[in-house]
């Protein structure tokens, strides 16, 4: 029982550091633009239709909010899937670029523990 408890604690510490390491850091240069990565919870979104999203708001574990504009098909990340993330508190990892002061979503993934 003690080993299981210790393993659980180590896993939570590892996941915390992995989450903190991925919050808002630029990673690579892409056509003279940095690609930023952020992990957190979806707290709001706007949809164009039942299948398309126009904006997503993500909050990180340190309370920083990111409003990300969307101009592409997000595949399985439909408005209903985003609502599920909001309801269950499931985390996501998003990649975005900044252009003229606006943040544009490049990619979004489920963040699985």
C-alpha positions in Angstrom: 0.0 0.0 0.0 2.8 2.4 0.9 4.5 1.8 -2.5 1.3 2.5 -4.4 0.9 5.8 -2.4 4.5 6.8 -3.2 4.2 6.0 -6.9 1.0 8.0 -7.0 2.8 11.0 -5.4 5.8 10.7 -7.8 3.4 10.5 -10.8 1.6 13.7 -9.7 4.8 15.5 -9.2 6.0 14.5 -12.7 2.8 15.6 -14.3 2.9 18.9 -12.5 6.4 19.6 -13.8 5.5 18.5 -17.3 2.5 20.9 -17.2 4.6 23.8 -15.9 7.3 23.2 -18.4 4.9 23.5 -21.3 3.1 26.6 -20.2 3.5 29.5 -22.7 7.1 28.9 -23.8 8.1 29.5 -27.4 9.6 26.5 -29.0 10.6 26.9 -32.6 10.9 29.4 -35.4 8.3 29.0 -38.1 8.4 31.5 -41.0 9.9 34.2 -38.7 7.2 33.5 -36.1 7.6 31.8 -32.8 5.2 28.9 -32.0 4.1 29.0 -28.4 2.8 26.1 -26.4 0.3 26.4 -23.5 -1.4 23.8 -21.4 -4.5 24.3 -19.3 -8.3 24.1 -19.0 -10.7 25.4 -21.5 -12.9 28.1 -19.8 -14.7 29.6 -22.8 -15.2 29.2 -26.6 -17.2 30.7 -29.4 -18.5 28.6 -32.2 -19.4 29.4 -35.8 -21.6 26.3 -36.2 -22.2 22.9 -34.6 -18.9 21.7 -35.9 -16.6 24.8 -36.1 -15.0 26.9 -33.5 -13.9 30.6 -33.9 -12.3 31.3 -30.5 -11.0 29.3 -27.5 -10.0 30.6 -24.1 -7.5 28.5 -22.1 -6.4 29.2 -18.5 -3.1 27.8 -17.2 -2.4 26.4 -13.8 -0.9 29.8 -12.8 -4.1 31.7 -13.8 -2.9 33.2 -17.1 -5.6 33.3 -19.7 -5.0 32.8 -23.5 -7.6 33.9 -26.0 -6.9 32.0 -29.2 -8.5 32.8 -32.5 -9.3 29.8 -34.7 -9.4 29.9 -38.5 -9.1 26.2 -39.3 -10.9 22.9 -38.8 -10.0 21.4 -35.5 -11.0 17.8 -36.3 -12.5 16.2 -33.2 -12.4 19.4 -31.2 -15.9 20.4 -32.1 -17.9 22.7 -29.8 -19.5 19.6 -28.1 -16.0 18.1 -27.4 -14.8 21.5 -26.0 -17.9 21.6 -23.8 -17.0 18.1 -22.5 -13.5 19.4 -21.6 -15.1 22.3 -19.7 -17.5 20.1 -17.8 -15.0 17.4 -16.9 -12.0 19.7 -16.4 -9.9 17.8 -18.8 -6.7 19.6 -19.8 -5.5 20.5 -23.3 -2.3 21.5 -24.9 -2.4 24.2 -27.5 0.1 25.6 -29.9 -0.3 29.1 -31.3 1.4 31.9 -33.1 1.1 35.7 -32.6 0.4 37.9 -35.6 -0.2 41.6 -35.2 -1.0 41.2 -31.5 -3.5 38.4 -32.1 -3.0 34.8 -31.0 -3.9 32.2 -33.7 -4.4 28.5 -32.8 -2.1 26.2 -34.7 -2.9 22.9 -33.0 -4.8 21.5 -30.0 -4.5 18.1 -28.3 -6.0 16.3 -25.3 -3.5 16.4 -22.5 -3.6 12.9 -21.1 -2.0 12.0 -17.7 
